[in-house]
Amino acid sequence: MVGSVDGTRGSSHSNGPVDCSNGAEERLDELRRLLGKSEGDLLKIVGVGAGAWGSVFAALLQDAYGQFREKVQIRIWRRPGRPVDRSTAEHLFEVINSREDVLRRLIRRCAYLKYVEARLGDRTLYADEILRDGFCLNMTDTPICPLKVVTNLQEAVWDADIVVNGLPSTETREVFGEISRYWKERIGAPIIVSLAKGIEAALDPVPRIITPTQMINHATGVPIENILYVGGPNIASEIYNKEYANARICGAEKWRKPLAKFLRQPHFIVWDNSDLVTHEVMGGLKNVYAIGAGMIAALTNESATSKSVYFAHCTSEMIFITHLLAEDPEKLAGPLLADTYVTLLKGRNAWYGQMLAKGEISLDMGDSIKGKGTIQGVSAVHAFYELLSQPSLSVLDPEEQKPVAPVELCPIMKTLHKILIKRELPINAILQALRDETMNDPRDRIELAQSHAFYRPSLLGHDH
């Protein structure tokens, strides 16, 4: 059965709740102690934003800890009023009827009939309504456990102990700005765990990257030691279906180690790292190149050779960029390549590039796509291009022997910007960028980055 709010324990089905014999209650008690919770005082965890990863994250916690109702409350906020269109309702009905466990659960909850009516067009379903039944609008093929959904933001967050940011980076600043108004009277700061992968660029007083954790810090005043980032090479639906996965929680030691332990499950291993901002930025960077990978795959009819040529060039540009951003870029190579690989295989940014190249969607549809959510790579292309085109960051062009903006040495990034943001080139221009005979061996770009003191601490807001 799919995990349920009533805490039915143990199941042979892959989507069943984790059996409590794996030490879940002990981990919960340990975190409660660290947060100073007395008996009868609920630990309140709230997800803000209900995209695929945000919903799965809340569902993993609900499956693992939801049965301990006297000790923890797990809820998720999403905006009310988003209608589910007829074709999605029809698809949901098919998914429900293909899964006996889900079908039985909805009948038990007296919720099945509304899906019948929605399929017939006699009723409109809403995204917050189906989330209560265990369906995420951005992931309709993967039922999750039913979630406690709150549509009033103030009610959701005002006394939360742990807030999970599942919003796109493009919405994080605005929503947490609103949240800050509800926290004016708070005595202690909550813990915030951000799942967002995306960046913004700021050019004054110096060019620098702004990440979601920094947006949250600026908007709410919550100290940065209480704000963490979770990322890793994984696909939300596969994690919920218990495919073995790794993730990394980054931030101050005070909270990252206990939270890594709290989040860990037999199929979901969570490591920890102190380098918060750099890991966040890498999560945004791979989305840029994933869009191009999707385009190449579609334009070459999934040619393994073309995709590998693209991979060689895009990874060399990513390595080049990490040398600008990180003092010890080699430490990032493994996590960055792993996260890039999974995104190219099955991520929404690669899917977006494919659909653009096939003509099944258009740039005019924007970067929020039905059934997928926000395509974060689009805004990341804009932000990285803006930053890397600043003359103040110039590096020496080895061919021309003159200073150039870093983006001039990143032809794929430049082409993606011209296609997606400027709209000066057609989608198939990405092939021309790849096949340009003047393009240097990707090894040269890596050697250039490694042979010069490229590191620009100001890009991530560091002063030294």
MARDOLUM-85475 format. One record per residue (C-alpha): residue number from 1; residue in one letter; x, y, z. Coordinates in Angstrom, 2 decimals, always signed. Each point is the difference from the previous one (the first is absolute). Layout:
# MARDOLUM-85475
<migu NUM, A, <X, Y, Z>>,
...
***
This chain:
# MARDOLUM-85475
<migu 1, M, <+0.00, +0.00, +0.00>>,
<migu 2, V, <+1.01, +3.61, -0.40>>,
<migu 3, G, <+0.88, +1.45, +3.41>>,
<migu 4, S, <-2.96, +1.39, +1.88>>,
<migu 5, V, <-0.54, +2.76, +2.52>>,
<migu 6, D, <-1.61, -2.44, +2.41>>,
<migu 7, G, <+3.43, -1.61, +0.42>>,
<migu 8, T, <-0.76, -3.56, -1.06>>,
<migu 9, R, <+3.32, -1.74, +0.53>>,
<migu 10, G, <+2.03, -2.32, -2.15>>,
<migu 11, S, <-0.67, -0.89, -3.62>>,
<migu 12, S, <+1.52, -2.09, -2.72>>,
<migu 13, H, <-0.82, +2.61, -2.66>>,
<migu 14, S, <+2.86, +2.19, -1.17>>,
<migu 15, N, <-1.93, +3.15, +0.94>>,
<migu 16, G, <-0.85, -1.12, +3.50>>,
<migu 17, P, <+1.07, +1.90, +3.10>>,
<migu 18, V, <+3.33, -0.81, +1.58>>,
<migu 19, D, <-0.48, -2.49, +2.83>>,
<migu 20, C, <+0.58, +1.70, +3.35>>,
<migu 21, S, <+2.42, -2.75, +1.04>>,
<migu 22, N, <+2.81, +1.80, -1.85>>,
<migu 23, G, <+0.55, +2.47, +2.84>>,
<migu 24, A, <-2.25, +2.78, -1.32>>,
<migu 25, E, <-1.44, +0.83, +3.42>>,
<migu 26, E, <+3.47, +0.24, +1.53>>,
<migu 27, R, <+1.14, +2.37, -2.76>>,
<migu 28, L, <-3.12, +2.09, +0.49>>,
<migu 29, D, <+0.54, +0.15, +3.77>>,
<migu 30, E, <+3.62, +1.04, -0.53>>,
<migu 31, L, <-0.98, +2.92, -2.25>>,
<migu 32, R, <-2.78, +1.03, +2.39>>,
<migu 33, R, <+2.54, +0.13, +2.86>>,
<migu 34, L, <+2.37, +2.17, -2.06>>,
<migu 35, L, <-2.87, +2.40, -0.70>>,
<migu 36, G, <-0.95, +0.12, +3.68>>,
<migu 37, K, <-3.40, -1.65, -0.43>>,
<migu 38, S, <-1.77, -1.08, +3.19>>,
<migu 39, E, <-2.46, -2.87, +0.20>>,
<migu 40, G, <-3.27, +0.85, -1.72>>,
<migu 41, D, <+1.63, +2.82, -1.98>>,
<migu 42, L, <-0.23, -0.91, -3.68>>,
<migu 43, L, <+3.00, +0.33, -2.30>>,
<migu 44, K, <-1.56, +1.91, -2.90>>,
<migu 45, I, <+1.43, -0.57, -3.50>>,
<migu 46, V, <-1.46, +1.89, -2.96>>,
<migu 47, G, <+0.81, -0.27, -3.69>>,
<migu 48, V, <-0.46, +3.23, -1.93>>,
<migu 49, G, <-0.70, -0.70, -3.67>>,
<migu 50, A, <-1.33, -3.23, -1.44>>,
<migu 51, G, <+1.95, -0.75, -3.15>>,
<migu 52, A, <+1.25, -3.55, -0.58>>,
<migu 53, W, <+3.03, +0.13, +2.33>>,
<migu 54, G, <-1.76, +2.09, +2.68>>,
<migu 55, S, <-2.95, -2.43, +0.06>>,
<migu 56, V, <+2.20, -3.10, +0.05>>,
<migu 57, F, <+2.15, +1.46, +2.78>>,
<migu 58, A, <-3.10, +0.60, +2.15>>,
<migu 59, A, <-1.34, -3.45, -0.88>>,
<migu 60, L, <+3.28, -1.70, +1.00>>,
<migu 61, L, <-0.23, +1.70, +3.40>>,
<migu 62, Q, <-3.69, -0.88, +0.33>>,
<migu 63, D, <+0.68, -3.66, -0.82>>,
<migu 64, A, <+2.93, -0.18, +2.43>>,
<migu 65, Y, <-1.34, +2.03, +2.92>>,
<migu 66, G, <-3.70, +0.74, -0.55>>,
<migu 67, Q, <-1.07, -2.90, +2.19>>,
<migu 68, F, <+1.41, +1.80, +3.07>>,
<migu 69, R, <-2.89, +2.44, +0.18>>,
<migu 70, E, <+0.66, +0.96, +3.62>>,
<migu 71, K, <+3.50, +1.17, -0.86>>,
<migu 72, V, <+0.07, +1.46, -3.52>>,
<migu 73, Q, <-2.29, +1.79, -2.43>>,
<migu 74, I, <+0.92, +0.00, -3.71>>,
<migu 75, R, <-1.89, +2.31, -2.36>>,
<migu 76, I, <+0.48, +1.59, -3.41>>,
<migu 77, W, <-1.10, +3.39, -1.33>>,
<migu 78, R, <-1.01, +0.68, -3.55>>,
<migu 79, R, <-2.01, +2.79, -1.55>>,
<migu 80, P, <-3.72, -0.73, -0.26>>,
<migu 81, G, <-2.16, +0.20, -3.11>>,
<migu 82, R, <+2.21, -1.61, -2.65>>,
<migu 83, P, <-2.44, -2.07, -2.14>>,
<migu 84, V, <+0.93, -3.39, -1.41>>,
<migu 85, D, <-0.84, -0.08, -3.70>>,
<migu 86, R, <-2.17, -2.70, -1.55>>,
<migu 87, S, <+2.83, -1.93, -1.69>>,
<migu 88, T, <+1.96, -0.17, +3.28>>,
<migu 89, A, <-3.14, -1.13, +1.84>>,
<migu 90, E, <-0.47, -2.77, -2.58>>,
<migu 91, H, <+3.62, -1.07, +0.46>>,
<migu 92, L, <-0.35, +0.01, +3.80>>,
<migu 93, F, <-3.02, -2.28, -0.34>>,
<migu 94, E, <+2.09, -2.45, -2.05>>,
<migu 95, V, <+2.81, +0.07, +2.57>>,
<migu 96, I, <-2.46, -0.62, +2.85>>,
<migu 97, N, <-1.60, -2.97, -1.74>>,
<migu 98, S, <+3.37, -1.53, -0.85>>,
<migu 99, R, <+1.00, -0.13, +3.67>>,
<migu 100, E, <-2.18, -2.15, +2.23>>,
<migu 101, D, <+1.53, +1.45, +3.18>>,
<migu 102, V, <-0.79, +3.57, -1.09>>,
<migu 103, L, <-3.48, -0.95, -1.19>>,
<migu 104, R, <-0.85, -1.65, +3.34>>,
<migu 105, R, <+1.37, +2.95, +1.96>>,
<migu 106, L, <-2.10, +2.54, -1.91>>,
<migu 107, I, <-3.14, -2.12, +0.35>>,
<migu 108, R, <+0.67, -0.29, +3.76>>,
<migu 109, R, <+0.38, +3.78, +0.21>>,
<migu 110, C, <-3.20, +0.49, -2.05>>,
<migu 111, A, <+2.11, +1.94, -2.52>>,
<migu 112, Y, <-0.25, -2.24, -3.07>>,
<migu 113, L, <-3.26, +1.37, -1.36>>,
<migu 114, K, <+1.39, +3.51, -0.55>>,
<migu 115, Y, <+2.69, -1.43, -2.32>>,
<migu 116, V, <-2.73, -1.80, -1.97>>,
<migu 117, E, <-1.92, +3.29, -0.30>>,
<migu 118, A, <+3.14, +1.95, -0.97>>,
<migu 119, R, <+0.78, -2.54, -2.72>>,
<migu 120, L, <-3.51, +0.52, -1.41>>,
<migu 121, G, <+0.41, +3.77, +0.14>>,
<migu 122, D, <-2.75, +0.34, +2.62>>,
<migu 123, R, <+2.30, +1.39, +2.66>>,
<migu 124, T, <+3.16, +2.10, +0.30>>,
<migu 125, L, <+2.77, -1.31, +2.22>>,
<migu 126, Y, <+2.57, +2.31, +1.59>>,
<migu 127, A, <+3.72, -0.56, +0.55>>,
<migu 128, D, <-0.20, +0.42, +3.79>>,
<migu 129, E, <-2.96, -2.41, +0.10>>,
<migu 130, I, <+1.78, -2.80, -1.88>>,
<migu 131, L, <+3.15, +0.53, +2.12>>,
<migu 132, R, <-2.09, -0.90, +3.05>>,
<migu 133, D, <-0.78, -3.27, -1.78>>,
<migu 134, G, <+3.66, -0.66, -0.87>>,
<migu 135, F, <+0.40, +1.45, -3.51>>,
<migu 136, C, <+2.49, +2.69, -0.99>>,
<migu 137, L, <-1.02, +1.99, -3.07>>,
<migu 138, N, <+3.60, -0.08, -1.32>>,
<migu 139, M, <+0.36, -3.76, +0.48>>,
<migu 140, T, <-3.36, -1.61, -0.72>>,
<migu 141, D, <+1.44, -3.43, -0.86>>,
<migu 142, T, <+1.38, -0.47, +3.52>>,
<migu 143, P, <-2.61, -0.06, +2.77>>,
<migu 144, I, <+1.44, +0.96, +3.38>>,
<migu 145, C, <-1.50, -0.30, +3.47>>,
<migu 146, P, <-2.88, +2.39, +0.86>>,
<migu 147, L, <+1.34, +3.27, +1.40>>,
<migu 148, K, <-1.39, +2.54, +2.44>>,
<migu 149, V, <-0.34, +3.03, -2.26>>,
<migu 150, V, <-0.34, +3.59, +1.20>>,
<migu 151, T, <-0.91, +2.73, -2.50>>,
<migu 152, N, <+0.39, +2.93, +2.42>>,
<migu 153, L, <+3.69, +0.93, +0.14>>,
<migu 154, Q, <-0.19, +1.74, +3.38>>,
<migu 155, E, <-1.71, -3.00, +1.60>>,
<migu 156, A, <+2.60, -2.33, -1.53>>,
<migu 157, V, <+3.18, +1.75, +1.14>>,
<migu 158, W, <-0.59, +2.27, +2.97>>,
<migu 159, D, <+1.03, -2.53, +2.68>>,
<migu 160, A, <+1.92, -2.51, -2.17>>,
<migu 161, D, <+3.24, -1.41, +1.44>>,
<migu 162, I, <+1.34, -1.21, -3.34>>,
<migu 163, V, <-0.98, +1.54, -3.34>>,
<migu 164, V, <+0.89, -1.84, -3.22>>,
<migu 165, N, <+0.31, +2.31, -3.01>>,
<migu 166, G, <-1.38, -1.91, -2.98>>,
<migu 167, L, <-0.61, +3.13, -2.10>>,
<migu 168, P, <+1.77, +0.77, -3.26>>,
<migu 169, S, <+2.86, +2.47, +0.52>>,
<migu 170, T, <-1.99, +2.55, -2.03>>,
<migu 171, E, <-2.76, +0.03, +2.67>>,
<migu 172, T, <+2.11, -0.43, +3.14>>,
<migu 173, R, <+0.71, +3.68, +0.68>>,
<migu 174, E, <-3.63, +1.10, -0.35>>,
<migu 175, V, <-1.55, -2.76, +2.13>>,
<migu 176, F, <+2.60, +0.22, +2.78>>,
<migu 177, G, <-0.44, +3.78, -0.03>>,
<migu 178, E, <-3.64, -0.64, +0.86>>,
<migu 179, I, <+0.95, -2.63, +2.60>>,
<migu 180, S, <+2.30, +2.50, +1.74>>,
<migu 181, R, <-3.07, +2.11, +0.87>>,
<migu 182, Y, <-1.46, -2.93, +1.92>>,
<migu 183, W, <+3.23, -0.57, +1.91>>,
<migu 184, K, <+0.37, +3.51, +1.39>>,
<migu 185, E, <-1.20, -1.12, +3.44>>,
<migu 186, R, <+2.03, -3.22, +0.10>>,
<migu 187, I, <+2.48, -0.40, +2.83>>,
<migu 188, G, <+2.21, -2.76, -1.48>>,
<migu 189, A, <+0.98, -0.48, -3.63>>,
<migu 190, P, <-1.28, -3.09, -1.82>>,
<migu 191, I, <+2.19, -2.38, -1.98>>,
<migu 192, I, <-0.42, +0.34, -3.76>>,
<migu 193, V, <+0.95, -2.78, -2.43>>,
<migu 194, S, <+0.06, +1.17, -3.63>>,
<migu 195, L, <-0.41, -2.39, -2.93>>,
<migu 196, A, <+0.11, +2.74, -2.68>>,
<migu 197, K, <+2.52, -0.24, -2.85>>,
<migu 198, G, <+0.34, +3.31, -1.74>>,
<migu 199, I, <+1.83, +3.28, +0.27>>,
<migu 200, E, <-0.36, +3.72, -0.59>>,
<migu 201, A, <+2.70, +2.45, -1.06>>,
<migu 202, A, <+0.71, +3.28, +1.76>>,
<migu 203, L, <+2.36, +2.49, -1.68>>,
<migu 204, D, <+0.32, +2.74, +2.62>>,
<migu 205, P, <+2.22, +0.77, +1.81>>,
<migu 206, V, <+1.90, -2.95, -1.50>>,
<migu 207, P, <-1.23, -2.87, -2.24>>,
<migu 208, R, <-1.11, -2.84, +2.21>>,
<migu 209, I, <-2.34, -2.99, +0.17>>,
<migu 210, I, <-3.01, -0.02, +2.31>>,
<migu 211, T, <-1.24, -3.45, +0.98>>,
<migu 212, P, <-3.34, -1.02, +1.54>>,
<migu 213, T, <+1.48, -0.38, +3.51>>,
<migu 214, Q, <+1.38, +3.55, -0.28>>,
<migu 215, M, <-3.40, +1.24, -1.25>>,
<migu 216, I, <-1.65, -1.61, +3.05>>,
<migu 217, N, <+2.60, +1.51, +2.34>>,
<migu 218, H, <-0.49, +3.49, -1.50>>,
<migu 219, A, <-3.81, -0.26, -0.02>>,
<migu 220, T, <-0.51, -1.38, +3.51>>,
<migu 221, G, <+3.07, +0.90, +2.03>>,
<migu 222, V, <+0.27, -3.65, +1.11>>,
<migu 223, P, <+3.73, -0.54, +0.69>>,
<migu 224, I, <+1.85, -1.84, -2.76>>,
<migu 225, E, <+1.07, -2.72, +2.46>>,
<migu 226, N, <-3.70, -0.97, +0.22>>,
<migu 227, I, <-0.39, -0.26, -3.78>>,
<migu 228, L, <+1.10, -3.16, -1.83>>,
<migu 229, Y, <-0.10, -1.39, -3.53>>,
<migu 230, V, <-0.80, -3.56, -1.04>>,
<migu 231, G, <+1.01, -1.15, -3.47>>,
<migu 232, G, <+1.27, -3.04, -1.75>>,
<migu 233, P, <-0.10, -2.14, -3.10>>,
<migu 234, N, <-3.58, -1.21, +0.19>>,
<migu 235, I, <-3.43, +0.05, -1.65>>,
<migu 236, A, <-2.94, +0.65, +2.37>>,
<migu 237, S, <-2.35, -2.71, -1.29>>,
<migu 238, E, <+2.73, -2.64, +0.10>>,
<migu 239, I, <+0.92, +0.89, +3.57>>,
<migu 240, Y, <-3.61, -0.45, +1.07>>,
<migu 241, N, <-0.07, -3.37, -1.75>>,
<migu 242, K, <+2.95, -0.96, +2.18>>,
<migu 243, E, <+2.72, +0.01, -2.62>>,
<migu 244, Y, <+3.26, +0.24, +1.95>>,
<migu 245, A, <+1.06, +3.66, +0.15>>,
<migu 246, N, <+2.60, +2.30, +1.52>>,
<migu 247, A, <-0.40, +3.62, +1.02>>,
<migu 248, R, <+2.14, +2.54, +1.78>>,
<migu 249, I, <-1.10, +2.52, +2.61>>,
<migu 250, C, <+2.22, +3.06, +0.10>>,
<migu 251, G, <+0.31, +2.70, +2.62>>,
<migu 252, A, <+1.19, +0.68, +3.54>>,
<migu 253, E, <+1.08, -3.03, +2.02>>,
<migu 254, K, <-2.42, +0.80, +2.84>>,
<migu 255, W, <-2.99, -1.14, -2.05>>,
<migu 256, R, <+1.27, -1.84, -3.08>>,
<migu 257, K, <+1.26, -3.08, +1.87>>,
<migu 258, P, <-3.16, -0.62, +2.07>>,
<migu 259, L, <-2.21, +0.73, -3.02>>,
<migu 260, A, <+2.02, -2.37, -2.20>>,
<migu 261, K, <-0.69, -2.70, +2.57>>,
<migu 262, F, <-3.70, +0.94, +0.22>>,
<migu 263, L, <-0.50, -0.03, -3.79>>,
<migu 264, R, <+1.90, -3.23, -0.61>>,
<migu 265, Q, <-2.05, -3.04, -0.98>>,
<migu 266, P, <+1.09, -3.47, -1.14>>,
<migu 267, H, <-0.37, +0.98, -3.68>>,
<migu 268, F, <+0.85, +3.71, +0.38>>,
<migu 269, I, <+3.48, +0.62, +1.37>>,
<migu 270, V, <+0.74, +3.58, +1.03>>,
<migu 271, W, <+3.57, +1.23, +0.36>>,
<migu 272, D, <+0.98, +3.42, +1.30>>,
<migu 273, N, <+2.36, +2.78, -1.09>>,
<migu 274, S, <+0.92, +3.45, +1.29>>,
<migu 275, D, <+0.14, +1.68, -3.45>>,
<migu 276, L, <-3.55, +1.34, -0.25>>,
<migu 277, V, <+0.07, +2.60, -2.75>>,
<migu 278, T, <+2.32, -1.77, -2.43>>,
<migu 279, H, <-2.11, -3.16, -0.04>>,
<migu 280, E, <-3.11, +2.11, -0.58>>,
<migu 281, V, <+1.65, +1.75, -2.93>>,
<migu 282, M, <+1.11, -3.31, -1.51>>,
<migu 283, G, <-3.60, -1.20, +0.23>>,
<migu 284, G, <-0.98, +2.98, -2.14>>,
<migu 285, L, <+2.90, -0.29, -2.45>>,
<migu 286, K, <-0.74, -3.54, -1.16>>,
<migu 287, N, <-3.57, +1.02, -0.92>>,
<migu 288, V, <+1.44, +2.44, -2.57>>,
<migu 289, Y, <+1.83, -2.71, -1.89>>,
<migu 290, A, <-2.80, -2.56, +0.41>>,
<migu 291, I, <-2.23, +2.10, -2.28>>,
<migu 292, G, <+2.65, -0.10, -2.73>>,
<migu 293, A, <+0.42, -3.75, +0.48>>,
<migu 294, G, <-3.70, -0.50, -0.59>>,
<migu 295, M, <+0.18, +2.06, -3.18>>,
<migu 296, I, <+2.97, -2.03, -1.30>>,
<migu 297, A, <-1.75, -3.30, +0.78>>,
<migu 298, A, <-3.11, +0.99, -1.96>>,
<migu 299, L, <+1.82, +1.65, -2.92>>,
<migu 300, T, <+2.30, -2.99, -0.55>>,
<migu 301, N, <-2.64, -2.69, +0.58>>,
<migu 302, E, <+1.67, -1.08, +3.27>>,
<migu 303, S, <+3.44, -0.41, -1.61>>,
<migu 304, A, <+2.30, -1.33, +2.70>>,
<migu 305, T, <+2.98, +1.52, -1.81>>,
<migu 306, S, <-1.51, +3.50, -0.17>>,
<migu 307, K, <-1.12, -0.17, +3.62>>,
<migu 308, S, <+3.47, -1.01, +1.15>>,
<migu 309, V, <+1.62, +2.81, -2.01>>,
<migu 310, Y, <-2.42, +2.43, +1.66>>,
<migu 311, F, <+0.79, -1.51, +3.41>>,
<migu 312, A, <+3.73, +0.52, -0.52>>,
<migu 313, H, <-0.48, +3.66, -0.88>>,
<migu 314, C, <-2.63, +0.82, +2.61>>,
<migu 315, T, <+1.95, -1.63, +2.84>>,
<migu 316, S, <+3.13, +1.92, -1.02>>,
<migu 317, E, <-2.00, +3.26, +0.22>>,
<migu 318, M, <-1.39, -1.02, +3.39>>,
<migu 319, I, <+3.49, -0.81, +1.30>>,
<migu 320, F, <+1.20, +3.36, -1.34>>,
<migu 321, I, <-2.83, +1.79, +1.83>>,
<migu 322, T, <+0.57, -1.89, +3.28>>,
<migu 323, H, <+3.61, +1.25, +0.00>>,
<migu 324, L, <-1.38, +3.54, +0.01>>,
<migu 325, L, <-2.44, -0.77, +2.82>>,
<migu 326, A, <+1.80, -2.35, +2.37>>,
<migu 327, E, <+3.31, +0.09, +1.81>>,
<migu 328, D, <+0.23, -3.81, -0.14>>,
<migu 329, P, <-1.92, -0.87, -3.18>>,
<migu 330, E, <+1.31, -3.57, -0.15>>,
<migu 331, K, <-2.14, -0.87, +3.05>>,
<migu 332, L, <-3.12, +0.79, -2.03>>,
<migu 333, A, <+0.80, -2.12, -3.05>>,
<migu 334, G, <-1.66, -3.20, +1.24>>,
<migu 335, P, <-3.28, +1.49, +1.31>>,
<migu 336, L, <-0.29, +2.35, -2.98>>,
<migu 337, L, <+0.53, -2.71, -2.61>>,
<migu 338, A, <-2.38, -2.39, +1.77>>,
<migu 339, D, <-2.72, +2.65, +0.24>>,
<migu 340, T, <+0.58, +0.94, -3.65>>,
<migu 341, Y, <-0.21, -3.63, -1.10>>,
<migu 342, V, <-3.36, -0.67, +1.68>>,
<migu 343, T, <-1.44, +3.25, -1.35>>,
<migu 344, L, <+1.06, -0.90, -3.53>>,
<migu 345, L, <-1.53, -3.46, +0.38>>,
<migu 346, K, <-3.42, +0.93, +1.34>>,
<migu 347, G, <-0.20, +3.58, +1.30>>,
<migu 348, R, <-2.61, +2.55, -1.00>>,
<migu 349, N, <+2.60, +2.41, -1.47>>,
<migu 350, A, <+1.24, -2.60, -2.49>>,
<migu 351, W, <-3.64, -0.87, -0.77>>,
<migu 352, Y, <-0.67, +3.71, -0.66>>,
<migu 353, G, <+2.91, +0.18, -2.47>>,
<migu 354, Q, <-1.29, -3.10, -1.79>>,
<migu 355, M, <-3.56, +1.32, -0.26>>,
<migu 356, L, <+1.25, +3.35, -1.34>>,
<migu 357, A, <+2.11, -1.73, -2.64>>,
<migu 358, K, <-2.90, -2.26, -1.03>>,
<migu 359, G, <-2.33, +3.00, -0.27>>,
<migu 360, E, <-2.40, -1.46, +2.57>>,
<migu 361, I, <+0.32, +3.09, +2.18>>,
<migu 362, S, <+1.17, +3.53, -0.81>>,
<migu 363, L, <+2.02, +2.68, +1.77>>,
<migu 364, D, <-3.13, +2.16, +0.05>>,
<migu 365, M, <-1.56, -2.42, +2.50>>,
<migu 366, G, <+2.42, +1.32, +2.64>>,
<migu 367, D, <+2.00, -2.03, +2.49>>,
<migu 368, S, <-2.91, -1.38, +2.05>>,
<migu 369, I, <-1.30, -3.06, -1.83>>,
<migu 370, K, <-3.16, -1.98, +0.74>>,
<migu 371, G, <+0.77, -3.26, +1.75>>,
<migu 372, K, <+3.66, +0.92, +0.55>>,
<migu 373, G, <+0.05, +3.22, +1.99>>,
<migu 374, T, <+2.70, +2.66, -0.36>>,
<migu 375, I, <+2.92, -0.72, -2.34>>,
<migu 376, Q, <+2.70, +1.53, +2.20>>,
<migu 377, G, <+2.72, -0.23, -2.64>>,
<migu 378, V, <-1.51, +2.85, -2.02>>,
<migu 379, S, <+0.48, +2.65, +2.70>>,
<migu 380, A, <+3.38, -1.57, +0.84>>,
<migu 381, V, <+1.19, +0.51, -3.62>>,
<migu 382, H, <-0.88, +3.68, +0.32>>,
<migu 383, A, <+1.67, +0.39, +3.41>>,
<migu 384, F, <+3.24, -1.81, -0.83>>,
<migu 385, Y, <+0.32, +1.79, -3.35>>,
<migu 386, E, <-0.50, +3.38, +1.66>>,
<migu 387, L, <+2.64, -0.71, +2.60>>,
<migu 388, L, <+2.57, -1.56, -2.29>>,
<migu 389, S, <-0.26, +2.78, -2.56>>,
<migu 390, Q, <+1.19, +2.64, +2.49>>,
<migu 391, P, <+3.30, +1.62, -1.10>>,
<migu 392, S, <+1.14, +0.24, +3.64>>,
<migu 393, L, <+0.35, -3.81, +0.04>>,
<migu 394, S, <+2.14, -0.13, -3.15>>,
<migu 395, V, <+2.42, -2.85, -0.62>>,
<migu 396, L, <+2.77, -0.33, -2.58>>,
<migu 397, D, <-1.10, -1.57, -3.29>>,
<migu 398, P, <+2.84, -2.44, -0.83>>,
<migu 399, E, <-0.58, +0.33, -3.76>>,
<migu 400, E, <-0.34, +3.76, -0.24>>,
<migu 401, Q, <+2.29, +0.73, +2.95>>,
<migu 402, K, <-2.32, +2.75, +1.20>>,
<migu 403, P, <-2.46, +0.34, +2.91>>,
<migu 404, V, <-3.54, -1.19, -0.72>>,
<migu 405, A, <-3.11, -0.51, +2.12>>,
<migu 406, P, <-0.15, -3.65, +1.19>>,
<migu 407, V, <-3.15, -0.71, -2.03>>,
<migu 408, E, <+2.01, +0.51, -3.20>>,
<migu 409, L, <+1.75, -3.27, +0.82>>,
<migu 410, C, <-3.33, -1.80, +0.51>>,
<migu 411, P, <-1.51, -0.37, -3.51>>,
<migu 412, I, <-2.84, -2.32, +1.07>>,
<migu 413, M, <-1.11, +2.38, +2.74>>,
<migu 414, K, <+0.10, +2.88, -2.52>>,
<migu 415, T, <-2.07, -1.95, -2.52>>,
<migu 416, L, <-2.59, -1.04, +2.58>>,
<migu 417, H, <-0.35, +3.65, +1.01>>,
<migu 418, K, <-0.55, +1.05, -3.63>>,
<migu 419, I, <-2.62, -2.75, -0.48>>,
<migu 420, L, <-1.90, +0.14, +3.29>>,
<migu 421, I, <+0.36, +3.58, +1.24>>,
<migu 422, K, <+0.82, +2.23, -2.98>>,
<migu 423, R, <-1.87, -2.25, -2.45>>,
<migu 424, E, <+2.41, +1.03, -2.71>>,
<migu 425, L, <+0.72, -3.55, -1.17>>,
<migu 426, P, <-2.15, -3.04, -0.81>>,
<migu 427, I, <+0.17, -3.10, +2.21>>,
<migu 428, N, <+2.21, -1.89, -2.47>>,
<migu 429, A, <+2.74, +2.64, +0.45>>,
<migu 430, I, <+1.15, -2.13, +2.93>>,
<migu 431, L, <+1.22, -2.53, -2.58>>,
<migu 432, Q, <+2.04, +2.67, -1.74>>,
<migu 433, A, <+1.61, +0.95, +3.32>>,
<migu 434, L, <+0.92, -3.63, +0.53>>,
<migu 435, R, <+1.33, -0.58, -3.52>>,
<migu 436, D, <+1.87, +3.27, -0.39>>,
<migu 437, E, <+3.45, -0.96, -1.27>>,
<migu 438, T, <+1.53, +3.01, +1.76>>,
<migu 439, M, <-1.08, -1.35, +3.39>>,
<migu 440, N, <+2.97, -0.92, +2.15>>,
<migu 441, D, <+0.65, -3.45, +1.42>>,
<migu 442, P, <-1.99, -0.01, +3.29>>,
<migu 443, R, <+3.20, -1.06, +1.75>>,
<migu 444, D, <+1.49, +3.41, -0.80>>,
<migu 445, R, <-2.75, +1.76, +1.97>>,
<migu 446, I, <+0.60, -2.23, +3.01>>,
<migu 447, E, <+3.76, +0.48, -0.18>>,
<migu 448, L, <-0.49, +3.76, -0.25>>,
<migu 449, A, <-2.18, +0.03, +3.10>>,
<migu 450, Q, <+2.44, -2.18, +1.94>>,
<migu 451, S, <+3.08, +1.96, -0.98>>,
<migu 452, H, <-1.21, +3.44, +1.06>>,
<migu 453, A, <-1.11, +1.47, +3.30>>,
<migu 454, F, <-3.56, +0.36, -1.24>>,
<migu 455, Y, <-1.81, -0.05, +3.34>>,
<migu 456, R, <-2.22, +3.08, +0.46>>,
<migu 457, P, <-1.21, -0.12, +3.63>>,
<migu 458, S, <-2.26, +3.01, -0.52>>,
<migu 459, L, <-2.23, -2.05, -2.34>>,
<migu 460, L, <-1.43, -1.93, +2.93>>,
<migu 461, G, <+0.03, +2.96, +2.34>>,
<migu 462, H, <+3.31, -0.88, +1.70>>,
<migu 463, D, <+2.34, +2.88, +0.72>>,
<migu 464, H, <+3.28, -1.90, -0.13>>,
***
